[in-house]
């Protein structure tokens, strides 16, 4: 017989949202969609109300902590909310508790679990305890978790129903053709000396804030902007996001921004006529953000050897790029500080991309218009060797967490 519940694995840009909407439309029963972020909730609502279905706005309940559209209204036929809103066990408002009681009392036809691999596996049972559904559909770009708790999700939801071949979709033109490039950035003498003298827990801060990474970001951003591409610069650490975007005069987006600020920045980035060609982002942009025109990603730092992060960020540029006959029409750069422990973690991520079939190469120098390696400036210290910028980046790397938070809030 057929499995009633399980996972569907599709790369970002291959239509996971449409698959979920199709499942809901075909079942024709009350449905719940659980997302990771409030931005994803908004995007799902927009897609349901577009040309794909005839669902009315009055039939949709968006259960979010911010906003009161759901308060004082009956529970709609379609519920869209986030994992934290369902799993939160702390004291709720009376209105929130009343809505949860309505959700619990209903037998749902289907629950769609978006980006399910990112959910909190040890508490995932709470979602299914609140939203009781006959059919459970998990949507994900990768069935990978570094803590190996994906097995628990499989036990709760079901088997893998289908997994698309990324490379086959790219060959047929449904996904972009991506080249993955690892750029080895030498540490400046000042940073390398500090790195060797520092305790292990401090060394990560130094390889992240390596001034030659800033030089590489500047070089790549200017090159691809001149070529007419849209660029996303990622970092798990907020310090380079704030420092680099401020230094280069480009917008940035982090988890501390409110929904209106994020939509404003994203709107400018999506607009083809806008001057905004580059956007700096923290890990808030890893999933559930639709940026179809982005074709270049530059990754300053990642979460150690996380394959999950690599797959999610790669997915930001996988949407098909019409009108390009080049061998590669999208580019994914990872910046790695040379001769540091970061190279060990990058090897794990590199192996994952190669196993997926992506073209991969390592670059040890970036040459400017005059043919000079940007890393060899100032007698090998790099573009910012001996400058005030280098000192500022070193200060950001070694300052304590409280000072770091204060500085970020001021910026």
C-alpha positions in Angstrom: 0.0 0.0 0.0 0.9 3.7 -0.1 2.5 5.5 2.7 0.2 8.1 4.3 2.9 10.2 5.7 6.6 11.0 5.1 9.3 13.3 3.7 9.7 14.9 0.2 13.2 16.1 -0.4 13.6 18.9 -3.0 16.4 21.4 -3.4 15.6 25.0 -2.7 14.0 26.6 -5.8 12.6 23.3 -7.0 9.0 24.0 -5.8 8.6 22.7 -2.2 6.0 25.3 -1.4 4.0 24.4 -4.5 4.2 20.7 -3.6 2.8 21.4 -0.2 0.0 23.6 -1.6 -0.8 20.8 -4.1 -1.1 18.3 -1.3 -3.4 20.5 0.7 -5.6 21.2 -2.4 -5.9 17.5 -3.3 -6.8 16.4 0.2 -9.5 19.0 0.5 -9.6 18.9 4.3 -8.6 21.3 7.0 -4.8 21.9 6.8 -2.0 23.2 9.0 1.3 24.5 7.7 4.1 24.8 10.2 7.1 27.0 9.3 10.4 28.1 11.0 10.0 31.9 10.8 7.2 34.5 10.6 8.6 35.6 7.2 7.9 32.0 5.9 4.4 32.2 7.3 3.8 35.4 5.2 5.2 33.8 2.1 3.1 30.7 2.5 0.0 32.8 2.9 0.8 34.8 -0.2 1.3 31.7 -2.3 -2.0 30.1 -1.1 -3.8 33.3 -2.1 -2.1 33.6 -5.5 -3.2 31.8 -8.6 -2.5 28.3 -7.1 -5.8 28.1 -5.1 -9.1 29.8 -4.6 -8.7 30.0 -0.8 -10.1 33.2 0.8 -8.2 35.3 3.3 -11.0 34.8 5.8 -10.3 31.0 5.7 -6.6 31.5 6.8 -5.4 31.8 10.4 -1.8 33.1 10.7 -0.9 32.4 14.3 2.1 34.6 15.2 3.3 36.3 18.4 3.4 39.7 16.7 0.1 40.9 15.2 -3.4 40.3 16.4 -5.2 39.4 13.2 -6.1 36.0 14.7 -7.4 37.3 18.0 -11.1 37.1 18.6 -11.8 35.2 15.4 -12.7 31.5 14.8 -10.0 29.1 13.7 -9.8 29.1 9.9 -9.8 26.0 7.6 -6.1 26.7 6.9 -3.7 27.3 9.8 -0.2 28.8 9.1 2.2 29.2 12.1 5.7 28.5 13.4 7.2 25.6 15.3 7.9 27.8 18.4 4.3 29.0 18.5 3.0 25.5 18.7 5.7 24.1 21.0 5.8 27.0 23.5 4.8 25.7 26.9 5.3 28.9 28.8 2.3 30.9 30.0 0.3 32.2 27.0 -2.2 35.0 26.7 -5.8 33.9 27.2 -6.4 34.5 23.5 -3.4 32.3 22.6 -4.5 29.6 24.9 -8.0 29.6 23.5 -6.7 29.2 19.9 -4.4 26.4 20.9 -7.4 24.6 22.5 -9.3 25.0 19.2 -6.3 23.6 17.3 -6.1 20.6 19.7 -9.8 19.8 19.4 -9.7 19.5 15.6 -8.7 16.5 13.6 -6.7 18.0 10.7 -6.7 16.4 7.2 -3.0 17.2 6.7 -0.1 18.9 8.4 2.7 20.3 6.2 6.0 20.6 8.0 8.2 23.1 6.1 12.0 22.9 6.4 11.4 20.1 8.8 15.1 19.2 9.3 15.5 22.5 11.1 12.9 21.8 13.7 13.8 20.9 17.3 13.9 17.1 17.1 13.9 16.5 20.8 10.6 18.5 21.2 9.1 17.7 17.8 6.5 15.4 19.3 4.9 18.4 20.9 3.9 19.7 17.4 2.1 16.5 16.5 0.5 16.3 20.0 -1.1 19.8 19.4 -1.9 19.4 15.7 -3.4 15.9 15.3 -3.5 15.2 11.5 -4.3 12.1 9.5 -1.5 12.9 7.0 1.9 14.3 7.8 4.1 15.7 5.0 7.6 16.9 5.8 9.3 19.2 3.2 13.0 19.7 3.2 16.0 20.5 1.0 18.3 18.1 2.9 17.7 15.2 5.3 20.9 16.1 7.2 21.4 17.1 10.8 24.8 17.2 12.5 23.3 15.8 15.7 21.9 12.7 13.8 18.4 13.4 15.2 17.0 13.1 11.7 16.2 9.5 12.7 13.8 10.7 15.4 12.0 12.8 12.8 11.7 9.8 10.5 10.1 7.8 13.4 7.6 10.5 14.1 6.6 11.5 10.5 7.4 8.6 8.2 9.8 7.4 5.5 11.3 9.4 2.6 8.7 9.4 -0.1 10.7 11.1 -2.9 14.1 12.8 -3.4 14.9 14.8 -6.5 18.3 14.6 -8.1 19.8 18.1 -8.0 22.1 17.6 -10.9 19.4 16.1 -13.2 17.2 19.1 -12.4 20.1 21.5 -13.3 20.8 19.7 -16.6 17.2 20.0 -17.6 17.2 23.7 -16.8 15.0 23.6 -13.7 17.8 24.7 -11.4 20.9 26.9 -11.9 24.2 25.4 -12.8 26.4 26.2 -9.8 30.2 26.4 -9.4 31.4 26.1 -5.8 34.7 27.9 -5.0 36.7 27.8 -1.8 39.0 30.9 -1.4 41.9 30.4 0.9 42.6 33.7 2.6 46.0 34.0 4.3 46.0 35.5 7.8 47.8 38.8 8.0 51.0 38.6 10.2 49.3 40.5 13.0 46.3 38.1 13.0 48.4 35.0 12.7 50.6 36.0 15.6 47.5 36.7 17.7 46.0 33.3 16.5 49.1 31.4 17.6 49.2 33.1 21.0 45.5 32.8 21.8 43.5 30.1 23.6 41.6 27.6 21.4 38.2 29.2 22.1 39.5 32.6 21.0 41.0 31.4 17.7 37.7 31.1 15.9 37.1 34.8 16.4 40.4 35.5 14.7 39.9 33.4 11.7 36.4 34.9 11.2 37.6 38.5 11.4 40.7 37.9 9.2 41.2 41.2 7.3 42.0 39.3 4.1 38.4 38.0 4.1 37.3 41.6 3.9 39.6 42.2 1.0 38.2 39.1 -0.7 34.6 40.1 -0.1 35.3 43.6 -1.6 37.0 42.1 -4.6 34.3 39.6 -5.4 31.4 42.0 -4.7 32.8 44.7 -7.0 33.6 42.1 -9.7 30.1 40.5 -9.8 28.2 43.8 -9.3 30.0 45.1 -12.5 28.8 41.9 -14.2 25.2 42.7 -13.3 24.7 40.0 -10.7 22.8 40.0 -7.4 25.0 38.9 -4.4 24.3 37.6 -0.9 27.1 37.7 1.6 26.5 35.3 4.5 28.0 35.0 8.0 26.8 33.1 11.1 28.7 35.7 13.2 27.1 39.1 13.3 30.4 41.0 13.6 31.5 40.8 10.0 28.0 41.4 8.8 27.9 44.7 10.6 31.5 45.7 10.0 31.8 44.7 6.3 28.4 46.1 5.3 29.1 49.4 7.1 32.6 49.6 5.5 31.3 48.9 2.0 28.1 50.9 2.3 25.8 48.0 1.6 22.6 47.0 3.5 22.5 44.2 6.0 19.8 42.0 7.5 19.9 40.1 10.8 17.6 38.5 13.2 17.4 41.6 15.3 15.6 43.5 12.6 11.9 43.8 12.8 9.6 42.4 10.0 9.0 45.7 8.4 12.7 46.5 8.1 13.5 43.1 6.6 10.7 43.4 4.0 12.0 46.8 3.1 15.5 45.6 2.5 14.4 42.5 0.7 12.1 44.5 -1.5 14.9 46.7 -2.6 17.2 43.7 -3.3 14.5 42.0 -5.4 13.7 45.2 -7.4 15.6 45.0 -10.7 15.7 48.8 -11.0 17.1 49.2 -7.5 20.7 50.2 -6.8 20.9 47.5 -4.1 22.9 44.7 -5.8 24.5 43.2 -2.6 22.9 42.2 0.7 24.8 41.1 3.8 22.9 38.6 5.9 23.2 36.6 9.1 21.9 33.0 9.4 18.3 34.5 9.4 18.5 34.2 5.6 19.5 30.5 5.5 15.9 29.3 4.8 12.4 30.4 3.8 13.4 33.6 2.1 12.6 34.0 -1.6 15.4 35.7 -3.5 15.0 34.4 -7.0 17.4 36.8 -8.7 20.4 36.1 -6.5 23.2 34.3 -8.4 26.3 34.8 -6.2 26.8 33.8 -2.6 29.9 34.7 -0.6 30.2 32.9 2.7 32.4 34.6 5.3 31.9 32.1 8.1 29.7 29.1 8.7 28.8 26.9 11.6 32.0 24.7 11.8 31.4 21.8 9.4 27.6 22.0 9.1 26.5 20.3 5.9 23.0 21.5 6.6 24.1 25.2 6.4 25.9 24.5 3.2 22.8 23.0 1.5 20.5 25.8 2.8 22.8 28.6 1.6 23.5 27.0 -1.7 19.7 26.8 -2.2 19.5 30.6 -2.2 21.0 30.7 -5.7 19.5 27.5 -7.2 16.5 29.0 -8.9 16.9 28.8 -12.7 18.6 31.7 -14.4 17.1 32.3 -17.9 19.0 33.6 -20.8 22.5 32.3 -19.8 24.3 29.8 -21.9 27.5 29.8 -19.8 28.7 26.6 -18.2 27.9 28.0 -14.8 25.3 30.7 -14.2 25.5 30.8 -10.4 28.6 30.9 -8.0 29.0 29.9 -4.4 32.2 31.2 -2.6 33.4 30.1 0.8 36.2 32.1 2.4 38.5 30.1 4.6 41.4 31.4 6.7 44.5 29.6 5.6 46.6 27.6 8.1 43.9 27.7 10.7 41.5 25.1 12.2 38.8 26.6 9.9 40.4 24.5 7.0 39.5 21.3 8.9 35.8 22.2 9.1 35.7 23.4 5.5 36.9 20.0 4.4 33.7 18.4 5.7 31.5 20.9 3.9 33.6 20.5 0.8 33.2 16.7 0.8 29.4 17.1 1.1 29.2 19.4 -2.0 31.4 17.1 -4.0 29.3 14.1 -3.0 26.2 16.0 -4.3 27.9 16.3 -7.7 28.8 20.0 -7.7 31.8 21.4 -9.5 34.3 22.4 -6.9 37.6 24.2 -7.0 40.1 25.9 -4.6 41.5 29.3 -5.2 44.6 30.5 -3.4 44.9 34.0 -4.9 42.6 36.7 -6.4 44.2 39.0 -9.0 43.1 42.6 -9.6 42.9 44.3 -13.0 46.7 44.8 -13.0 47.3 41.1 -12.4 48.4 41.5 -8.8 47.3 39.1 -6.0 45.3 41.1 -3.5 46.6 38.9 -0.7 50.2 39.9 -1.4 49.8 43.6 -1.0 51.9 45.4 1.7 54.7 42.8 1.6 52.4 39.9 2.1 50.3 41.5 4.8 47.3 42.0 2.4 45.3 45.0 1.4 44.6 46.0 5.0 47.9 45.0 6.6 49.1 47.7 9.0 46.0 49.8 8.5 43.4 51.1 11.0 40.9 48.8 9.5 43.1 45.8 10.5 43.3 47.1 14.0 39.5 47.6 14.2 38.9 44.1 13.0 41.4 42.7 15.6 39.6 44.7 18.3 36.3 43.2 17.2 37.8 39.7 17.4 39.3 39.9 20.9 36.7 42.1 22.7 34.5 40.3 25.3 30.9 39.4 24.5 29.2 42.2 26.5 31.3 44.8 24.7 30.6 43.1 21.4 26.9 43.3 21.9 27.0 47.0 22.9 29.0 47.8 19.8 26.7 45.9 17.5 23.6 47.6 18.9 25.3 51.0 18.4 26.1 50.1 14.8 
